[in-house]
Every structure is written in C-alpha cells, then in structure tokens.
C-alpha cells in the first residue's frame, strides 16, 4: 500500500510549475542570435519574458544558479507519433498487410473513388493523450516539442505541433494542422494501387479530385441557386485543410522523383528520409524544398545471415548516410531532424559530427529550422522574448552518450529528469 502511494507521488516530483523562474549566470544558446556567454533567462506564465546578459531577476522568481550550465531551446522532433498511444499488437496470426496501423477498416478497393488507405481527415490533435508512455523518455532526451502525425495509410492524416506536457491534451497543441504526411504504402493490394506506380497515380488522382472539389465548392458558394450541391468529401476536405505535404524521399532516385512530383502537385512540400541526400544536395538546393533527415541511420538487420554478402551500394549507403546533414548544410538546404524512435538521438548526431556536421548546425536542425519549416518560428525554436518557454538546461555535452540534463521547461513547466540508472556491477564468483 505504501509503495503504491510512492508511485502515485512520483509525477509530482518530476513535474513542478513555478509561475516565475529565472536561470542566472548561464551560457545561453539563443540559436536566432549570438550565444550569450553569461546571461539570464526569465520565464513567467509559460513564456520567456526576458533574456540577456544584464537582466533584472523578479523578486518572486524561483532562481537557478546557472554557473557551468548551458541553456538551449527545447528540441523539436520534426516527424513523430509522440503523444498518440501505440496500437497493441493483436494476438494470433499476423494480420494482412491491408490492415495498416491506425487505418480504418476498408473493403478491397476497386478504384480511386474508394480512397484506399486514405486517412487524410484524421487529426493528430484529436488523438493526443497526456499520458502517452513515450513522452517522458522524449523529455529526458531534451525534446519539448513534437510534430506528431497519425499512423497508417497512404495519406496518414494531419499533423500537429504539440508540446510534450500539459494538464489536458488540448493544452499540448501549439498548431494544428501543419502538414499532411504522404507515404508510398501499397498495403499488400493485389490490384490497384498495389505498386509504386499505382500509388503515385492514386496520390495524383486524389489531388486532382481535391482541386476540382475546391472549384465546385467555390462556384456553389458564390451562386447556389439552380446548382446541384457538391457532396461533402472528408478525404478531400482533409487535404484542403493541410498547409503543406510531406513526401517520402530517402534515396537519390526517390529525391529526384519527389522533387518533380511536388512541382506537379503544386503544393508546398517537405521531403523526408534523405539518407542519400549527400548525392542530391545540389538538386535539393535548386528545388528550394526543405528536408527532414531521419536520424535512424542504416544498419545491418539483426537477423541477417552473417554469411550473406551485402552489395556495395548497401555498404556505401551505411557509410555515407550520416554525411547527408553536413552536405545539406554546405549546400544551403534548410533541414531538420526526426528521431524515428531512436532511443539515443545524441549518439546518432555524433555520427553526423564525425562526418562534418557542426554543433551549431545540429542544434539549429533540432530547433529553429524545424519551427521555420512548419511555420511556427514565431513561437518556438529559439530563446527570444515573447516565445513559448521551452528550454533545456544541460551540464556538459548535450549530444553526449549520457547528457547531463538538469532541467527541462515545457510551456514554463519545470521538469527534473531522474538521474540515469547506474549499470549494475557483475557479481563476483564465490
């Protein structure tokens, strides 16, 4: 009974909310401007109210001596499902591939009018839960914000920028919708759109339908008398509500394909994946499209036959994928990072450092660049007066194996991550 009480009290120790807080004498990485080698950040009611080298600390503030500490903007995971509970794996035989995670049950598609694997109307903001189990771990790695998308399908649904704390799910949402994520899922179909060509044709057709649908609605709204009312189509409404689209482009071939496809679709677009961006940086720079780089670098499959000979192309990709961020930065391409569920993002970032990426470039790709890509840089991504108080207070290396994160502020709410577990010493044989 006593242990149960202790566990119930643990969250209260983890999350604390001083209405006013000040971090003094700290090194402040603003990202949007020069680093302040010794300064103060003041937070009040969830916002940054002052920052600089000569800031007066309010008399009612909770004060942290930041000597030896560095304050960064809260990190942003650029494409994730954080906050949305994961669906349990059903017992018994593996379900057919048509049952994509998070997708609605659908009959076998007969044509594009059946909208196969389309969940474009689904909003991540409606699915977010405060208690989602991965949020604590993400905060422990310094992430205060996630661009969260529903899972499953070709059109997976409308993403939302959410902060990783809040008393209610609604208070976590910073902006919704911010994008529509598109995959090239084929879902095991034996007929249309059961191939890459079919999926691309299907996506093209849905966007053509959306354009026609929008024109019909506009005509009817201006003069409905004597006109047949356009039927409501939630799939097309979901597309029209989305300010930008995310297109998968991991290899050089896919990057070329999606650059051309984005022009055809005529929507603001962002490419994601980008492990072979080192081959396509000049083309990406010319296109002007921003890129989200997957931090889950290619690695051998755990169940791979050790006797199997891997292709030169596979080995080359594994070796060079971590060079892509540095190559993109040199080419002037705006890019951000997404973790793809990597448990220790800092280690993945360090691999990119070994291939030429700088610390400043990495910090920007995890903060302000992501905010700019999704149109929320007026609220997130840097330490500036008036922005949301999302901060990470670190002793030592933010991108180390075991970063010493002292505090995380999310919407001004203060979290103190538990100390990392000490590995148990092996028992001495008697």
N, C-alpha and C positions, 0 to 999 in steps of 0.2 A: 504494500500500500504506500509506504514511504517512497520506494523507488518510483512508483507511478507519479507521485507528486513532483519529484525531482525532474522527471522528464517533461512534465507539463510546464514547469517553470523555465526550462532551458531557452525557449524562444524569447522570453522576456530579457534574459541575459544577453542574447545575441543581438536583439534589435532595441535601440534606445533612440529617443527623439528629443534632443534639446531644441527648444524653439529658436535659440540663438547659439551659434557656435563660432569660434574663431581659432584658426590654426596659425600660430605665430612662428616667426623666425625659420620658416621652411623654405626649401627650394621649390619654386612653383613653375611647372611646365605648362604654360598657358596654351600652347600649340598655335593659337591665332596670332601670337606676338612673340617677342623675345622671352627667354627664360628669366625669371626673377630669382636671383641667387639667394636672396634672403628677404622674405616678404610675408604678408598676412592675407588670408582669405577669410572673409566673414560671411556666414550663412544665416539667413533669417527666413522662417516660414517657407522653407523648401527652395529658396532662391539665393543666388550669390548676390549680396548687396554691396560688397566692396572687395577689391583685390589690388595689391600693390606693395611697394617697399615701405611706404610710410602711411599706414592705415591705423586709425584710432579704433581700439577694441571697445565695443559697447560694454557698459558696466554690468549688464545682465547676461553676458555671454559665458557659455562653457568654453574654457580656454585649454587648448592643447599646445604644449611647447613642441614646436616642430623642428627643433635643432637636430640635425642629422637625418631629417626625413625629407622626402620629395612628394609633392602633391601633383597628381596627374588628373586630367579629365577622366570621368568614368569611361571604361572601354565599352565599345558597341560591337556586338556580334551582328554582322551585316546580313545574314540569312540563316534563320534557325527555326526551330519549332518550340523554343523555350516558352514556358507558360501554358502550353497546350498539353494536357495529360496524354501520355502514350497509350495507345490501344493495347490491351492484353493480347498475347498470342493465344488463339483458340486451341483447345486440346484436340488430339486426334490427328488425322492426316493433314498434310499441308493443303491449305485452300487453293483453289485455282487462281492463276495469276490475274484473272479479271477482277478479283476482289482486292483492289488496291487499298492500302491502309488509308483510312479516312474517307474513302469514296463511298458514295451512296450506291445501294444495290441497283443494278441496271440489267435489263434484258439484253440479249445479244444484239448488237447494233446492226441495223440494216442499211444505214446511210448517214450522211452528215446531219440530217434532220433529227436523228436520235440523240445527238450530243454525247457520244460515248466518252466516258472518263472525264466529264466536264463538271467541275465544281466551282465555276467562276464567281458565283454569287456568295459563296461561303466566306465569312469574315473571321479572320483570326481574333479580332477584338471581341467577338461574341463567344469564343471558345476558351479564352484565357482564364486560368484559375490561380488564385494567390498561393495555394498550397502545392502547386506542381513541384514534384520532387527534385528536379534538376536545377531549380532556381538558386538554392543555397550554394551548390557547388560552383555555379557560374559566378556568383558574387565573390566566393572565395578565391577565384582567379582574377578578380578585379573588374568583372563585367557588371555594369549597372543598367545596361540597356540592350534590348534585342530587337531586331527586325524579324518579327515572327510571322510565319506563314502556315496555313493549314497543310495537311499532308495528303498526298494521293491524287492520281489522275494526270491528265494532260494539262488542263487548266486547274491548278491546285486550289486557287482561291486568292482572296485579297489579303495582303499582308498588312501588319500594323507595327508601328514603332511603340514598344512598351518599355516602361521602366520596371526593373526587377524587384519591386517592393510595393506595398500598398495594403491598406485595410480591406479594400474591395477591388475586384477585378477592374471595374470601371476607372478607378483612380490610377491604375497602372498604365492606361492607354495615353500615349503622347499625341499620336496622329494616326488616323485610320480613314480610308485605306491609303496606302502609299505605293502599292505596286501589285500587279498580277503576275504570279510565277507560272511559267510555262515549262513543261518538260517534254521530252520526246518519248514518253511512255507508250508502249504498244500493247501492254496488258494481256498478252497471250492470245490476241484475236487471230483466228484463222482466216478471217475475211477483213474487209475494211474496218479500221485503219491499221491492220496488222503488220505494218512495215514502216520503216523510217519515211519512205516516200509517201505512204498513205497518211502518216501522222502529220507531216508537213502540209500535205494537201488539205487535211482536215482543219488544221490551225488557220491556214489561208482562207478556207471557206467560212469559218466562223467569223473572222474579221470582216470579210466581205458582207456577211449577213448583218454584222453589227453596224456597218456603215449604212446599209440600206434601211435597217431598222431605225437608225437615228434620223435619217432623212424623212422617212414616213411619219415618225412622231412629230417632227418639226412642222411638216406640211399640215398635219391634222390639228396641231395646236394653234396654228395661225388662222385656220378656217375650217372648223369641223363640220359645218353644215353641208349635208349632202355627200359626205365622205364616209367610207367604211372605216370603222375604228381599228387601228393596228392592234393585234393581240399582244398581250404582255408576255415578254420572254425574259425570264430571270437570268438565264445564261448570258444573254446579250447585255442586259442591264448591268450585270457584274463586270463585264468588260468595259462598258462605257464609263463606269464609276472609277475605274482604275487609272491613275495619272501616268503610270509607266508600266512597261512589261519587262520581265526578267527572262532571258533566253539562255539555254544551256550551250556552252561553248568551251569544251575542255581541250580538245586537240586543235592543231593548226587548221585542219580541214574544217572542223566544226566552227572555228572562229571565222574563217572566210565565209562559210555558208550563212552564219547568223548575222554577220555584218550586212550581207546582201539581202537577207530575209527581212531584217529590221527596216531597211530602206523601203522594201516592197510594202510592208505592213503600215508604214507611215506613222508609227507611234514612238514616243520617247522610249528608249530601250537601254537596258543594262545587261551586259553579258556576265555569266557566272561559270565558275570552274577554273579555266585559264591556266591549267598546268603546263600547257605548251605555248603560253603567251610569249616565251622567250623566242619563239620562231616568228611571231606575228606582231611584235611591238610596233614596228613602223606602220603596218596596216591599221592597227588599232588607233594609233595616234592620228592618222589621217581621217579615220572614221569619226573621231570625236566622241565615241561611246565610252562611258565609264565601265569598269570591270570589277567584279568581286572574285577574289582569289581564294580558292579552297586551301585551308591550312592542313588538310589531311593529305600529306604527300604520298605519292605512290610507294608501295612497299610489297614485298612478296606475300602471296597468300599463305596463311598459316598452315593450311592443309596441302600445300604444294608438294608434289613429288620431288624430293631432293635430287633425283637423277634426271629430272626434266631439264632440257636445255632451253633457256629463255632467249628470245630474239634480241638482236642488237638494238632494235627500236625500243623494246621494253626497258632494257638496261639504260639506254640513253635518257629516256623519259624520267626514270627513277633518279638518275644522277642530276639532271638539269632542271627538273620542275622547281626546286627551291630557288633557282636563279631568276625565275619569272618576275617576282616583285621588284628586284633591283633593275632588271631590264626595262620594265614598265616605267619605273620612276625616272630612269635616264631618258626615256623617250617622251616624257611629259604626259603620260596617260594617267588620268585620275583613277585610283583603285582603292578598294577597301578589302578587309579580310573577313572571312567567315570560318568558324571553327569546325563545322561538320561533325560536331560531337567529340572532337579531340579532347582527351582528359587534361592534358598539359599543353595548352597553346604556346606557353613560353618556350618550350623545347622546339616546337615547330618554327617559331620565329627565329630562334637561334640558328637553325639550319639555314634560314634565309640570310642571316647576318654573315655566315661563313661564305655565302655566295655573293656578297657585295651590298646587301641592304644595310642602310644606316639605322641607328636607333631612332633618330628624328623621323625618318620615313616610316618606320614601323609604327611609332606612336600615332602619327597622323592617319595612317591606314586603319587604325583601330578606333579612331575618334572623329576628328573633324571631316575627313574625306567621306566617311560613311554618312555623316549628317548632311553633307552637301549633296551627295548622290540622291538621297531621299527627300531633300527639300526641307530639312528640319534644323539647319545650321543656325537659325535664329534662336534656337532653344537649347541645342545640345552640341557637344563635340569639342568645346574649348572652355577655358576658365576665364569668363568675362562677366562683368557686372550685368545683372539682369537675367542671366541664363539659369536654367534649372541646376540646382546644387547636386550634381552627380560628380563625386570626387573619389579618388583612390589615394590613400596615404601609405607610402611604402618606405621601408628602410632597406637600403641596398638595391639590388637589381630587380626591376620589375619583370624582366624576361629570364630570370634565372630558373634553375631546376626547382627550387623551393623558395619563391619570392616571399619576403617578409612583409606581407600586407598587414598594416597595423589597424587601419580603419577603412571602411567603405561607406560613403554617403550616397544614398539614393533618394532623390527628392528631399534632401535635407535630413533624412532619417539615417541615424548613425548605426552602423553595424560593426562589430568587432569579431572578425573571423577567429574561430578556435585555432590554437596553435597546431601545426602539423603533427601528426602522430609520429612518435619515435619508433623506428623499426625494432622489433623485439630481438634481443640477443639470443643466439642459439644456445641451447642447453649444453652444458659440459658433460661429456660421458663420464659416468661413475665407474 
